Amino acid sequence: MIVKIRGNLSTETRLGNLIDNYFDRSDLVPGTLMRCESLKAQYPREDHRRGVPSTSYNCHGLSFASRRTGISDPTVVRSILQEDDYVKVDRARLLTGDTVIYVDDQGDIVHSGIVVEILQLGGAKVVSKWGDCHEVIHSLSECPYPNTVKEFYRVCK
């Protein structure tokens, strides 16, 4: 069996449209481990999950593709939300398993994760992958994307 180092998966939305994606199983570039250690030091209260850094998937690959691949285009993420029957929910109605997306000032999706715990006073814990580093269980705003708008989605069909 031949294992690909780089490539993409044949993945599509429920409507049958292809999802542009990538994976990269090559060795990590210099500096990645230092960047990951820096994030651990910058966010010491968050739960940095064990495991080595990986370029095989990114945050959107975790949220929408079962950790199998990376999805980098924000318009593709919007297509997935629309074509896979995600419904936007209010923060007050948030449930574990819902998806949170982080949107920048230009309206682009820059990060995503999955809600794993509902906290008192409207807070939540999220599992997400920080770039080519590792997965982290963190509070909604305790991550490298704190000044973004959070949108919440749930698959209802």
Secondary structure, DSSP 8 states (H G I E B T S, - for coil): ----SEE----B-TTS-B---BEE-S---TTHHHHHHHHHHHSTTSEE-SS---SS--HHHHHHHTTSSB---HHHHHHHHHHTTEEEE-GGG--TT-EEEEE-TTS-EEEEEEEEEE-GGG-EEEEEE-TTS-EEEEETTSSS-TTSEEEEEEE--
